[in-house]
Amino acid sequence: MLHHPATDEIRLEGVMHALSDPVRLQMVRALADRDTPCACGSIDVPVSKSTRTHHWRVLRENGLIRQTEQGTAKLTELRRSDLEARFPGLLQIVLNATPAPAEPASTLAS
Amino acid sequence: MLHHPATDEIRLEGVMHALSDPVRLQMVRALADRDTPCACGSIDVPVSKSTRTHHWRVLRENGLIRQTEQGTAKLTELRRSDLEARFPGLLQIVLNATPAPAEPASTLAS
């Protein structure tokens, strides 16, 4: 059972902590570019699997993402609406400040 | 000589780290409520002097505040315009989410 804080338990300092790491910022950026929950292993970051797992946990426990177990994978999505309810506008500012890794010119994130 | 990053050296993850601590959030809140630079010792937080000094350094080295030495005191102010240039809207969202300590009803922060 994966722990997720309720929306009203999401704390600003926890969100700030979760976003204080450049790898986690890239993971949030990658999730934001996807329309549907994705297998967490599909997000490519230049760290070991155990470090990646750690980063997902930090993001989840601080209310940034929701993970649902599906077999051996975890379907992962950004808690956009919960974050927007708690800190309106914050996520978009963070995304604006976090460039995506090299994107094909025809698929700019909306 | 106190180190301050240039505006274009201010990094999102550093700002996030600086704001990931509830005491530092209160210090930023208190500075935001002041119109002029203030002696850093005048911001009242429930930690030891050495811890407070540490927090000021974290805020300064990550570009949140500017400190100017004046005798034994440090005049301290929020780098509002620099932060607004780097991450438009971020500071206000953080302030919105960080209640001031009990304020007299007649002096609501603008």
Backbone of each chain as ProteinMPNN parsed JSONL, in Angstrom:
{"seq_chain_A": "MLHHPATDEIRLEGVMHALSDPVRLQMVRALADRDTPCACGSIDVPVSKSTRTHHWRVLRENGLIRQTEQGTAKLTELRRSDLEARFPGLLQIVLNATPAPAEPASTLAS", "coords_chain_A": {"N_chain_A": [[0.86, -1.199, 0.0], [0.754, 2.036, -1.037], [1.789, 5.054, 0.372], [-0.022, 8.048, 0.28], [-0.312, 11.471, 0.811], [-3.312, 13.099, 1.973], [-5.063, 15.662, 0.145], [-5.341, 18.036, 1.646], [-3.342, 17.647, 3.408], [-1.031, 18.144, 2.161], [1.951, 19.828, 2.27], [3.517, 23.024, 1.939], [6.302, 23.228, 2.403], [7.053, 20.622, 2.041], [6.448, 20.141, -0.653], [8.213, 21.963, -1.761], [10.62, 20.823, -0.915], [10.501, 18.392, -2.298], [10.778, 19.345, -4.875], [13.298, 20.341, -4.91], [15.36, 19.075, -6.063], [17.286, 18.455, -8.939], [16.944, 16.164, -10.552], [14.473, 15.174, -9.744], [12.935, 17.329, -10.534], [13.119, 17.06, -13.306], [11.752, 14.654, -13.575], [9.192, 15.364, -12.805], [8.641, 17.221, -14.796], [8.686, 15.489, -17.026], [6.472, 13.862, -16.45], [4.49, 15.765, -16.552], [4.303, 16.235, -19.222], [2.898, 14.174, -20.184], [-0.249, 12.702, -20.979], [-1.623, 10.687, -19.754], [-1.603, 8.341, -16.972], [1.587, 6.851, -16.433], [3.9, 4.098, -16.703], [6.2, 4.034, -14.155], [8.778, 3.344, -14.661], [9.195, 4.134, -17.215], [10.041, 6.679, -17.394], [12.852, 8.328, -18.184], [15.766, 8.784, -16.499], [19.064, 9.852, -15.559], [20.059, 8.094, -13.425], [20.633, 5.539, -10.913], [18.485, 2.63, -10.585], [17.596, 2.276, -7.969], [17.981, 4.804, -6.894], [16.241, 6.244, -8.485], [13.82, 5.1, -7.656], [13.798, 6.01, -5.032], [13.513, 8.764, -5.528], [10.939, 8.826, -6.699], [9.486, 8.082, -4.479], [9.901, 10.221, -2.732], [8.624, 12.232, -4.171], [6.014, 11.212, -4.176], [5.353, 10.972, -1.427], [5.299, 13.576, -0.661], [3.183, 14.587, -1.968], [3.199, 15.234, -4.689], [2.85, 13.371, -6.722], [0.757, 10.622, -7.827], [0.752, 7.186, -7.325], [-0.122, 4.064, -8.587], [-0.309, 0.693, -7.977], [0.319, -1.739, -10.412], [0.553, -4.815, -11.112], [3.935, -5.534, -11.421], [4.624, -3.027, -11.964], [4.393, 0.547, -11.42], [1.814, 2.681, -11.932], [1.984, 6.028, -12.716], [1.223, 9.364, -12.006], [1.0, 12.939, -12.226], [-0.202, 14.896, -9.557], [-1.951, 17.019, -10.473], [-4.424, 18.511, -10.152], [-4.822, 18.415, -7.403], [-2.532, 19.731, -6.458], [-2.973, 22.174, -7.621], [-5.217, 22.973, -6.263], [-4.187, 23.3, -3.716], [-1.936, 25.024, -3.97], [-2.333, 27.342, -5.946], [-1.262, 27.85, -9.228], [1.398, 27.268, -8.761], [2.571, 24.877, -9.766], [2.633, 25.313, -12.544], [4.406, 27.447, -12.757], [6.736, 26.227, -11.88], [7.041, 24.298, -13.888], [7.36, 25.999, -16.08], [9.856, 26.949, -15.511], [11.427, 24.794, -15.82], [13.061, 23.348, -18.199], [12.148, 21.011, -20.732], [13.821, 17.939, -21.536], [15.654, 17.631, -24.66], [13.333, 18.212, -27.15], [11.392, 16.994, -29.931], [10.749, 19.319, -32.537], [8.121, 19.403, -33.365], [6.48, 18.654, -31.322], [5.804, 20.332, -29.109], [5.243, 20.83, -25.67], [2.01, 21.386, -24.431]], "CA_chain_A": [[0.0, 0.0, 0.0], [1.627, 3.202, -1.159], [1.231, 6.191, 1.118], [-0.218, 9.348, -0.368], [-0.983, 12.414, 1.701], [-4.541, 13.717, 1.508], [-4.768, 16.962, -0.447], [-5.156, 19.081, 2.662], [-2.127, 17.358, 4.187], [0.142, 18.516, 1.367], [2.551, 21.027, 2.865], [4.377, 23.781, 1.018], [7.721, 22.9, 2.567], [7.25, 19.286, 1.462], [6.479, 20.32, -2.107], [9.485, 22.641, -2.049], [11.679, 19.83, -0.752], [10.426, 17.439, -3.414], [11.207, 20.019, -6.104], [14.621, 20.934, -4.699], [16.344, 18.183, -6.674], [17.146, 18.593, -10.392], [16.42, 14.933, -11.156], [13.027, 15.149, -9.488], [12.31, 18.337, -11.41], [13.006, 16.436, -14.632], [10.713, 13.625, -13.529], [7.91, 16.092, -12.801], [8.537, 17.757, -16.153], [8.328, 14.388, -17.924], [5.09, 13.464, -16.147], [3.588, 16.831, -16.987], [4.189, 16.154, -20.672], [2.112, 12.996, -20.545], [-1.675, 12.891, -20.707], [-2.191, 9.573, -18.981], [-0.62, 7.749, -16.059], [2.559, 6.024, -17.146], [4.735, 3.225, -15.881], [7.25, 4.933, -13.648], [10.053, 2.977, -15.272], [9.333, 4.682, -18.568], [10.645, 8.009, -17.32], [14.282, 8.06, -18.276], [16.657, 9.741, -15.83], [20.416, 9.283, -15.501], [20.439, 7.644, -12.084], [20.378, 4.112, -10.718], [17.089, 2.273, -10.329], [17.254, 2.5, -6.554], [17.872, 6.257, -6.712], [14.978, 6.647, -9.116], [12.742, 4.684, -6.745], [13.827, 6.979, -3.931], [12.947, 10.031, -5.992], [9.484, 8.66, -6.826], [8.897, 8.055, -3.144], [9.894, 11.599, -2.21], [7.549, 12.951, -4.883], [4.719, 10.682, -3.738], [5.082, 11.255, -0.013], [5.077, 15.008, -0.509], [1.931, 14.97, -2.614], [3.348, 15.663, -6.07], [2.409, 12.34, -7.671], [-0.016, 9.469, -7.358], [1.221, 5.936, -7.922], [-1.046, 2.944, -8.406], [0.397, -0.53, -8.344], [-0.283, -2.589, -11.429], [1.554, -5.878, -11.26], [5.233, -5.115, -10.88], [4.864, -1.621, -12.314], [3.566, 1.537, -10.743], [1.304, 3.729, -12.815], [2.368, 7.26, -12.032], [0.731, 10.609, -12.605], [1.141, 14.163, -11.44], [-1.444, 15.281, -8.872], [-2.135, 18.412, -10.921], [-5.561, 19.248, -9.584], [-4.602, 18.558, -5.957], [-1.529, 20.782, -6.269], [-3.587, 23.454, -8.002], [-6.129, 23.337, -5.173], [-3.404, 23.731, -2.555], [-1.016, 26.133, -4.291], [-2.694, 27.706, -7.319], [-0.248, 28.449, -10.087], [2.78, 26.875, -8.428], [3.102, 23.848, -10.662], [2.933, 25.869, -13.859], [5.639, 28.23, -12.639], [7.85, 25.273, -11.824], [7.204, 23.724, -15.227], [7.921, 27.044, -16.947], [11.27, 27.136, -15.181], [12.122, 23.516, -15.971], [12.974, 22.963, -19.604], [12.113, 19.588, -21.024], [14.983, 17.509, -22.311], [15.486, 17.962, -26.084], [12.068, 17.731, -27.711], [11.204, 17.234, -31.368], [10.132, 20.633, -32.706], [6.69, 19.324, -33.657], [5.686, 18.172, -30.193], [5.955, 21.212, -27.953], [4.267, 20.57, -24.618], [0.984, 22.456, -24.41]], "C_chain_A": [[0.893, 1.245, 0.0], [0.98, 4.391, -0.454], [1.152, 7.447, 0.258], [-0.854, 10.292, 0.637], [-2.314, 12.868, 1.094], [-4.203, 15.118, 0.994], [-4.506, 18.025, 0.614], [-3.978, 18.804, 3.595], [-0.871, 17.752, 3.426], [0.68, 19.841, 1.896], [3.501, 21.707, 1.879], [5.825, 23.361, 1.171], [8.039, 21.505, 2.007], [7.32, 19.342, -0.058], [7.8, 20.966, -2.509], [10.646, 21.647, -1.946], [11.686, 18.862, -1.939], [10.992, 18.059, -4.697], [12.6, 20.631, -5.989], [15.732, 20.103, -5.347], [16.189, 18.237, -8.201], [16.614, 17.336, -11.081], [14.912, 14.86, -10.94], [12.299, 16.193, -10.33], [12.138, 17.772, -12.818], [11.904, 15.389, -14.67], [9.325, 14.278, -13.555], [7.636, 16.664, -14.182], [8.063, 16.659, -17.11], [6.885, 13.944, -17.691], [4.109, 14.496, -16.665], [3.343, 16.783, -18.491], [3.354, 14.966, -21.129], [0.652, 13.205, -20.152], [-2.248, 11.838, -19.785], [-1.142, 9.05, -18.012], [0.339, 6.842, -16.821], [3.321, 5.146, -16.165], [5.946, 4.03, -15.45], [8.609, 4.6, -14.258], [10.277, 3.583, -16.642], [9.926, 6.091, -18.565], [12.157, 7.807, -17.208], [15.088, 9.145, -17.567], [17.998, 9.072, -15.57], [20.874, 8.915, -14.085], [20.139, 6.16, -11.982], [18.899, 3.878, -10.426], [16.708, 2.57, -8.888], [17.129, 4.003, -6.27], [16.575, 6.775, -7.325], [13.795, 6.302, -8.225], [12.646, 5.637, -5.557], [13.164, 8.288, -4.347], [11.444, 9.954, -6.163], [8.833, 8.705, -5.45], [8.833, 9.454, -2.544], [8.762, 12.397, -2.867], [6.184, 12.492, -4.39], [4.398, 11.108, -2.31], [4.869, 12.738, 0.26], [3.927, 15.523, -1.376], [2.039, 15.412, -4.058], [2.742, 14.668, -7.054], [1.522, 11.313, -6.985], [0.522, 8.251, -8.079], [0.247, 4.816, -7.57], [-0.338, 1.678, -8.858], [-0.386, -1.326, -9.367], [0.732, -3.676, -11.744], [2.861, -5.406, -10.655], [5.523, -3.647, -11.187], [4.03, -0.717, -11.421], [3.122, 2.548, -11.798], [1.396, 5.045, -12.057], [1.797, 8.465, -12.756], [0.927, 11.759, -11.633], [-0.205, 14.484, -10.797], [-1.751, 16.752, -9.187], [-3.253, 19.134, -10.181], [-5.401, 19.423, -8.077], [-3.6, 19.674, -5.676], [-2.111, 22.156, -6.591], [-4.543, 23.931, -6.91], [-5.339, 23.895, -3.981], [-2.589, 24.999, -2.827], [-1.248, 26.583, -5.732], [-1.553, 28.37, -8.062], [1.164, 27.947, -9.872], [3.343, 25.895, -9.447], [3.486, 24.434, -12.016], [4.213, 26.697, -13.836], [6.851, 27.312, -12.616], [8.098, 24.667, -13.205], [7.811, 24.743, -16.187], [9.422, 27.17, -16.753], [12.096, 25.872, -15.401], [12.036, 23.066, -17.424], [12.91, 21.457, -19.741], [13.455, 19.204, -21.643], [14.683, 17.704, -23.789], [14.227, 17.331, -26.645], [12.078, 17.899, -29.212], [10.419, 18.53, -31.556], [8.623, 20.556, -32.883], [5.854, 18.904, -32.459], [5.917, 19.026, -28.964], [4.863, 20.897, -26.951], [3.269, 21.716, -24.588], [0.975, 23.147, -23.047]], "O_chain_A": [[1.679, 1.465, 0.921], [-0.197, 4.694, -0.649], [2.117, 7.847, -0.394], [-1.852, 9.933, 1.261], [-2.44, 13.006, -0.123], [-3.178, 15.689, 1.366], [-3.568, 18.815, 0.497], [-3.655, 19.618, 4.46], [0.23, 17.703, 3.973], [-0.037, 20.84, 1.96], [4.19, 21.052, 1.098], [6.515, 23.157, 0.172], [9.156, 21.248, 1.557], [8.149, 18.672, -0.675], [8.427, 20.557, -3.486], [11.541, 21.636, -2.79], [12.735, 18.556, -2.504], [11.613, 17.367, -5.505], [13.031, 21.361, -6.881], [16.913, 20.409, -5.185], [15.078, 18.08, -8.707], [15.908, 17.434, -12.085], [14.166, 14.52, -11.858], [11.178, 15.962, -10.782], [11.104, 17.993, -13.449], [11.204, 15.251, -15.674], [8.413, 13.807, -14.234], [6.51, 16.591, -14.675], [7.149, 16.875, -17.905], [6.159, 13.679, -18.649], [3.033, 14.156, -17.157], [2.305, 17.235, -18.974], [3.132, 14.779, -22.325], [0.357, 13.81, -19.121], [-3.249, 12.074, -19.109], [0.055, 9.277, -18.195], [-0.066, 6.146, -17.752], [3.375, 5.418, -14.966], [6.632, 4.633, -16.275], [9.482, 5.462, -14.359], [11.387, 3.56, -17.174], [10.271, 6.626, -19.618], [12.655, 7.196, -16.263], [15.087, 10.3, -17.994], [18.061, 7.857, -15.382], [21.922, 9.358, -13.616], [19.478, 5.587, -12.848], [18.164, 4.799, -10.069], [15.613, 3.063, -8.622], [16.268, 4.42, -5.495], [15.901, 7.633, -6.754], [12.878, 7.107, -8.057], [11.554, 6.019, -5.136], [12.354, 8.849, -3.608], [10.734, 10.898, -5.817], [7.765, 9.292, -5.275], [7.837, 9.829, -1.925], [8.041, 13.139, -2.2], [5.287, 13.316, -4.207], [3.287, 11.556, -2.027], [4.32, 13.11, 1.297], [3.721, 16.73, -1.503], [1.065, 15.922, -4.613], [2.192, 15.056, -8.085], [1.528, 11.155, -5.764], [0.724, 8.274, -9.293], [-0.15, 4.648, -6.417], [0.166, 1.599, -9.978], [-1.585, -1.56, -9.218], [1.65, -3.479, -12.541], [2.896, -4.936, -9.518], [6.526, -3.092, -10.738], [3.091, -1.159, -10.759], [3.942, 3.18, -12.463], [0.95, 5.161, -10.915], [1.884, 8.565, -13.98], [1.008, 11.584, -10.417], [-1.244, 14.351, -11.444], [-1.802, 17.602, -8.297], [-3.057, 20.228, -9.652], [-5.792, 20.452, -7.526], [-3.797, 20.471, -4.76], [-1.799, 23.154, -5.942], [-4.667, 25.13, -6.658], [-5.773, 24.842, -3.326], [-2.562, 25.923, -2.013], [-0.47, 26.255, -6.628], [-0.955, 29.333, -7.58], [2.037, 28.173, -10.709], [4.461, 26.066, -9.932], [4.532, 24.098, -12.572], [5.007, 26.654, -14.775], [7.867, 27.589, -13.254], [9.245, 24.543, -13.634], [8.666, 24.404, -17.005], [10.165, 27.457, -17.691], [13.31, 25.871, -15.196], [11.04, 22.468, -17.831], [13.531, 20.719, -18.976], [14.145, 20.052, -22.209], [13.524, 17.928, -24.137], [14.055, 16.112, -26.631], [12.695, 18.831, -29.73], [9.498, 18.8, -30.785], [7.914, 21.519, -32.591], [4.631, 18.808, -32.57], [6.196, 18.499, -27.887], [3.702, 20.716, -27.318], [3.647, 22.881, -24.708], [0.188, 24.068, -22.827]]}, "seq_chain_B": "MLHHPATDEIRLEGVMHALSDPVRLQMVRALADRDTPCACGSIDVPVSKSTRTHHWRVLRENGLIRQTEQGTAKLTELRRSDLEARFPGLLQIVLNATPAPAEPASTLAS", "coords_chain_B": {"N_chain_B": [[33.048, 39.397, 3.297], [30.026, 38.844, 1.854], [28.612, 36.151, 0.133], [26.657, 36.378, -2.75], [24.563, 34.986, -5.169], [24.626, 35.869, -8.656], [21.819, 37.233, -10.45], [21.156, 35.659, -12.707], [22.313, 33.346, -11.961], [20.758, 32.194, -10.115], [19.145, 29.326, -9.134], [16.363, 27.176, -9.757], [16.102, 24.817, -8.227], [17.642, 25.469, -6.052], [16.28, 27.637, -4.933], [13.935, 26.317, -4.262], [14.961, 24.519, -2.399], [15.812, 26.323, -0.42], [13.352, 27.249, 0.418], [12.197, 25.063, 1.555], [12.036, 24.718, 4.212], [10.254, 25.212, 7.195], [10.885, 27.255, 9.045], [12.532, 28.956, 7.573], [10.673, 29.71, 5.658], [8.987, 31.272, 7.235], [10.753, 33.334, 7.829], [11.148, 34.466, 5.338], [8.552, 35.295, 4.839], [8.313, 37.209, 6.897], [10.221, 39.101, 6.083], [9.078, 39.883, 3.702], [6.972, 41.366, 4.564], [8.043, 43.725, 5.253], [9.061, 47.014, 4.348], [11.563, 48.065, 4.009], [15.111, 47.343, 4.066], [16.073, 45.29, 6.817], [17.509, 44.821, 10.08], [18.934, 41.71, 10.464], [18.699, 40.401, 12.844], [16.327, 41.268, 13.866], [14.231, 39.788, 13.043], [12.078, 37.575, 14.346], [12.441, 34.329, 15.262], [11.796, 30.989, 16.427], [14.348, 29.699, 17.1], [17.784, 28.805, 17.769], [20.465, 31.272, 17.852], [22.602, 30.535, 16.235], [21.435, 28.693, 14.55], [19.599, 30.33, 13.289], [21.342, 32.044, 11.944], [22.455, 30.19, 10.187], [20.16, 29.637, 8.635], [19.726, 32.164, 7.428], [22.0, 32.22, 5.832], [21.546, 30.091, 4.073], [19.309, 31.1, 2.725], [20.452, 33.371, 1.558], [22.571, 32.343, -0.032], [21.193, 30.977, -1.916], [19.915, 32.868, -3.302], [17.623, 34.187, -2.397], [17.672, 36.32, -0.62], [19.238, 39.504, 0.083], [22.073, 40.534, 1.806], [23.624, 43.07, 3.618], [26.499, 44.122, 5.136], [26.545, 45.986, 8.076], [28.266, 47.393, 10.346], [28.062, 45.387, 13.154], [25.776, 44.263, 12.433], [23.57, 42.751, 9.974], [22.086, 44.111, 7.261], [19.098, 43.171, 5.819], [17.275, 42.051, 3.063], [14.573, 40.992, 0.948], [15.12, 39.594, -2.224], [13.236, 40.584, -4.199], [12.764, 41.609, -6.86], [14.724, 40.358, -8.344], [14.047, 37.658, -8.004], [11.557, 37.713, -9.169], [12.241, 38.253, -11.754], [13.572, 35.917, -12.452], [11.801, 33.79, -11.81], [8.849, 34.326, -12.485], [6.115, 35.245, -10.527], [6.445, 33.272, -8.627], [7.329, 33.908, -5.989], [5.135, 35.29, -4.905], [3.161, 33.324, -4.835], [4.274, 31.598, -2.984], [4.278, 33.253, -0.735], [1.535, 33.641, -0.464], [0.827, 31.161, 0.405], [1.937, 31.004, 2.842], [1.144, 31.727, 5.891], [1.284, 34.736, 7.797], [2.716, 35.13, 11.052], [0.577, 35.728, 13.945], [-1.157, 38.623, 13.235], [-1.818, 42.09, 13.936], [-5.16, 43.174, 13.364], [-5.369, 45.483, 11.901], [-3.193, 45.798, 10.267], [-2.801, 44.364, 7.818], [-0.807, 42.577, 5.563], [0.158, 44.009, 2.501]], "CA_chain_B": [[32.307, 39.58, 2.032], [28.959, 37.844, 1.805], [28.375, 35.699, -1.239], [25.307, 36.4, -3.323], [24.588, 34.602, -6.582], [24.055, 36.794, -9.631], [20.433, 36.868, -10.729], [21.047, 34.545, -13.654], [22.854, 32.133, -11.351], [19.775, 31.662, -9.164], [18.592, 28.099, -9.693], [15.068, 26.793, -9.188], [16.227, 23.821, -7.157], [18.174, 26.161, -4.881], [15.169, 28.392, -4.331], [13.059, 25.304, -3.666], [15.63, 24.036, -1.189], [15.763, 27.382, 0.601], [11.969, 27.392, 0.885], [11.705, 23.765, 2.004], [12.115, 24.696, 5.666], [9.204, 26.09, 7.704], [11.453, 28.451, 9.684], [12.951, 29.874, 6.497], [9.444, 30.277, 5.073], [8.561, 32.349, 8.134], [11.699, 34.441, 7.702], [10.823, 35.116, 4.055], [7.267, 35.957, 5.095], [8.558, 38.406, 7.713], [10.92, 40.078, 5.239], [8.152, 40.384, 2.685], [6.07, 42.319, 5.204], [8.773, 44.949, 5.559], [9.329, 47.8, 3.147], [12.974, 48.448, 3.901], [16.001, 46.325, 4.637], [16.04, 45.298, 8.273], [18.564, 44.069, 10.751], [18.463, 40.323, 10.428], [18.355, 39.952, 14.194], [15.001, 41.73, 14.273], [13.225, 38.795, 12.646], [11.985, 36.692, 15.497], [12.062, 32.943, 15.003], [12.038, 30.201, 17.636], [15.508, 28.825, 16.984], [18.991, 29.418, 18.335], [21.109, 32.277, 16.998], [23.434, 29.888, 15.213], [20.513, 28.121, 13.563], [19.07, 31.448, 12.516], [22.425, 32.456, 11.033], [22.477, 29.168, 9.131], [19.017, 29.841, 7.73], [19.984, 33.347, 6.599], [22.998, 31.881, 4.829], [20.892, 29.285, 3.033], [18.481, 32.009, 1.93], [21.32, 34.256, 0.794], [23.359, 31.629, -1.038], [20.299, 30.502, -2.968], [19.399, 34.002, -4.067], [16.363, 34.717, -1.901], [17.844, 37.575, 0.119], [20.5, 40.222, -0.002], [22.503, 41.007, 3.122], [24.705, 44.057, 3.552], [27.035, 44.279, 6.477], [26.574, 47.341, 8.649], [28.784, 47.156, 11.69], [27.912, 43.981, 13.535], [24.479, 43.765, 11.957], [23.436, 42.583, 8.536], [20.805, 44.586, 6.729], [18.598, 42.042, 5.054], [16.052, 42.284, 2.298], [14.187, 39.977, -0.02], [15.492, 39.948, -3.6], [11.957, 40.437, -4.905], [12.779, 41.825, -8.311], [15.554, 39.314, -8.954], [13.261, 36.426, -8.025], [10.476, 37.899, -10.144], [12.852, 38.137, -13.082], [13.91, 34.523, -12.716], [10.639, 32.889, -11.68], [7.723, 35.243, -12.304], [4.947, 34.776, -9.797], [6.737, 32.23, -7.627], [7.387, 34.43, -4.627], [3.791, 35.618, -4.419], [2.479, 32.068, -4.525], [4.831, 31.111, -1.722], [3.772, 34.123, 0.336], [0.105, 33.343, -0.293], [0.699, 29.873, 1.086], [2.662, 31.065, 4.116], [0.499, 32.732, 6.717], [2.133, 35.46, 8.731], [2.345, 34.905, 12.451], [-0.589, 36.541, 14.325], [-0.975, 40.034, 12.908], [-2.933, 42.969, 14.329], [-6.126, 43.207, 12.263], [-5.272, 46.721, 11.119], [-1.961, 45.892, 9.485], [-2.694, 43.24, 6.882], [0.243, 42.779, 4.569], [-0.437, 44.334, 1.181]], "C_chain_B": [[31.268, 38.462, 1.906], [28.665, 37.452, 0.364], [26.9, 35.771, -1.615], [25.404, 35.92, -4.766], [24.061, 35.745, -7.445], [22.652, 36.311, -9.971], [20.342, 35.662, -11.655], [21.698, 33.263, -13.137], [21.854, 31.507, -10.377], [19.086, 30.46, -9.811], [17.281, 27.718, -8.994], [15.251, 25.815, -8.039], [16.821, 24.452, -5.887], [17.118, 26.976, -4.159], [14.219, 27.426, -3.624], [13.669, 24.773, -2.366], [15.532, 25.084, -0.068], [14.376, 27.478, 1.218], [11.388, 26.083, 1.418], [11.708, 23.641, 3.528], [11.085, 25.663, 6.239], [9.733, 27.35, 8.395], [11.887, 29.449, 8.617], [11.741, 30.483, 5.79], [8.95, 31.433, 5.941], [9.469, 33.568, 8.017], [11.421, 35.203, 6.4], [9.529, 35.897, 4.185], [7.487, 37.277, 5.846], [9.253, 39.48, 6.887], [9.971, 40.694, 4.222], [7.218, 41.438, 3.255], [6.755, 43.635, 5.537], [9.11, 45.689, 4.271], [10.796, 48.091, 2.928], [13.842, 47.325, 4.46], [15.995, 46.405, 6.156], [17.215, 44.515, 8.837], [18.1, 42.636, 10.902], [18.091, 39.812, 11.81], [16.962, 40.358, 14.637], [13.892, 40.769, 13.856], [13.213, 37.72, 13.728], [11.55, 35.291, 15.104], [12.521, 32.074, 16.163], [13.178, 29.19, 17.487], [16.701, 29.551, 17.585], [19.588, 30.399, 17.33], [21.915, 31.611, 15.898], [22.56, 29.246, 14.131], [19.937, 29.218, 12.68], [20.101, 31.926, 11.495], [22.548, 31.489, 9.879], [21.352, 29.404, 8.124], [19.213, 31.067, 6.857], [20.981, 33.006, 5.492], [22.386, 31.053, 3.703], [20.056, 30.189, 2.125], [19.351, 32.891, 1.035], [22.012, 33.506, -0.348], [22.499, 31.073, -2.161], [19.521, 31.631, -3.641], [18.096, 34.598, -3.578], [16.516, 36.1, -1.277], [19.188, 38.22, -0.201], [20.831, 40.717, 1.401], [23.709, 41.929, 2.947], [25.216, 44.28, 4.964], [27.065, 45.738, 6.901], [26.984, 47.196, 10.106], [28.657, 45.677, 12.011], [26.604, 43.396, 13.031], [24.554, 43.494, 10.464], [22.07, 43.127, 8.154], [20.341, 43.59, 5.69], [17.332, 42.411, 4.318], [15.831, 41.146, 1.31], [14.593, 40.462, -1.419], [14.267, 39.792, -4.509], [12.099, 40.555, -6.415], [13.649, 40.781, -9.006], [14.772, 37.998, -9.063], [12.14, 36.518, -9.055], [11.018, 37.789, -11.565], [13.133, 36.678, -13.434], [12.686, 33.613, -12.763], [9.384, 33.71, -11.417], [6.563, 34.583, -11.563], [5.244, 33.832, -8.655], [6.675, 32.782, -6.21], [5.995, 34.704, -4.074], [3.004, 34.365, -4.044], [2.973, 31.519, -3.195], [4.308, 31.949, -0.558], [2.294, 33.858, 0.604], [-0.091, 32.094, 0.557], [1.347, 29.877, 2.465], [2.031, 32.134, 4.98], [1.513, 33.438, 7.601], [1.792, 34.994, 10.136], [1.245, 35.885, 12.829], [-0.319, 38.013, 14.097], [-2.109, 40.834, 13.54], [-3.87, 43.145, 13.139], [-5.953, 44.421, 11.37], [-4.034, 46.799, 10.247], [-1.79, 44.679, 8.587], [-1.624, 43.57, 5.854], [-0.398, 43.055, 3.222], [-0.033, 43.289, 0.162]], "O_chain_B": [[31.613, 37.281, 1.858], [28.492, 38.305, -0.507], [26.026, 35.289, -0.894], [26.252, 36.406, -5.514], [23.173, 36.493, -7.034], [22.331, 35.134, -9.805], [19.548, 34.75, -11.421], [21.641, 32.222, -13.792], [22.085, 30.407, -9.873], [18.517, 30.567, -10.898], [17.125, 27.919, -7.789], [14.625, 25.966, -6.989], [16.526, 24.009, -4.777], [17.067, 27.002, -2.929], [13.759, 27.697, -2.515], [12.973, 24.603, -1.365], [15.21, 24.761, 1.075], [14.241, 27.758, 2.41], [10.192, 26.016, 1.701], [11.413, 22.574, 4.067], [11.036, 26.82, 5.821], [9.094, 28.4, 8.335], [11.638, 30.648, 8.744], [11.782, 31.64, 5.371], [8.538, 32.467, 5.415], [9.002, 34.705, 8.097], [11.456, 36.433, 6.372], [9.421, 37.024, 3.701], [6.93, 38.315, 5.486], [8.902, 40.656, 6.988], [10.055, 41.885, 3.922], [6.728, 42.302, 2.528], [6.119, 44.558, 6.045], [9.405, 45.078, 3.243], [11.229, 48.337, 1.802], [13.377, 46.475, 5.22], [15.918, 47.5, 6.714], [17.82, 43.677, 8.17], [17.007, 42.375, 11.405], [17.271, 38.903, 11.943], [16.459, 39.87, 15.649], [12.744, 40.923, 14.272], [14.216, 37.052, 13.978], [10.419, 35.088, 14.663], [13.519, 32.381, 16.814], [13.002, 27.994, 17.716], [16.642, 30.747, 17.872], [19.274, 30.373, 16.14], [21.912, 32.071, 14.756], [22.906, 29.258, 12.95], [19.805, 29.048, 11.468], [19.774, 32.18, 10.335], [22.722, 31.897, 8.731], [21.571, 29.373, 6.913], [18.902, 31.029, 5.666], [20.828, 33.448, 4.353], [22.67, 31.282, 2.528], [20.095, 30.055, 0.901], [19.01, 33.126, -0.125], [22.036, 33.976, -1.486], [23.006, 30.736, -3.231], [18.607, 31.398, -4.431], [17.509, 35.434, -4.265], [15.626, 36.945, -1.38], [20.124, 37.579, -0.68], [19.97, 41.254, 2.098], [24.666, 41.616, 2.239], [24.447, 44.59, 5.874], [27.55, 46.605, 6.173], [26.161, 46.916, 10.978], [29.089, 44.821, 11.238], [26.344, 42.201, 13.175], [25.472, 43.944, 9.779], [21.039, 42.673, 8.65], [21.093, 43.212, 4.792], [16.422, 43.014, 4.888], [16.759, 40.448, 0.902], [14.414, 41.637, -1.74], [14.259, 38.993, -5.445], [11.614, 39.704, -7.16], [13.35, 40.366, -10.125], [14.829, 37.314, -10.085], [11.812, 35.539, -9.725], [10.338, 37.295, -12.464], [12.952, 36.26, -14.577], [12.56, 32.77, -13.652], [8.907, 33.789, -10.285], [6.099, 33.505, -11.933], [4.388, 33.608, -7.799], [6.043, 32.191, -5.335], [5.705, 34.392, -2.919], [2.271, 34.353, -3.055], [2.187, 31.036, -2.38], [3.939, 31.408, 0.484], [1.855, 33.85, 1.754], [-1.047, 31.987, 1.325], [1.311, 28.872, 3.174], [2.338, 33.316, 4.831], [2.468, 32.833, 8.089], [0.685, 34.512, 10.377], [1.0, 36.82, 12.067], [0.606, 38.59, 14.67], [-3.227, 40.336, 13.672], [-3.401, 43.256, 12.006], [-6.348, 44.394, 10.205], [-3.847, 47.793, 9.545], [-0.739, 44.038, 8.601], [-1.547, 44.689, 5.346], [-1.378, 42.412, 2.847], [-0.425, 43.377, -1.001]]}, "name": "protein", "num_of_chains": 2, "seq": "MLHHPATDEIRLEGVMHALSDPVRLQMVRALADRDTPCACGSIDVPVSKSTRTHHWRVLRENGLIRQTEQGTAKLTELRRSDLEARFPGLLQIVLNATPAPAEPASTLASMLHHPATDEIRLEGVMHALSDPVRLQMVRALADRDTPCACGSIDVPVSKSTRTHHWRVLRENGLIRQTEQGTAKLTELRRSDLEARFPGLLQIVLNATPAPAEPASTLAS"}
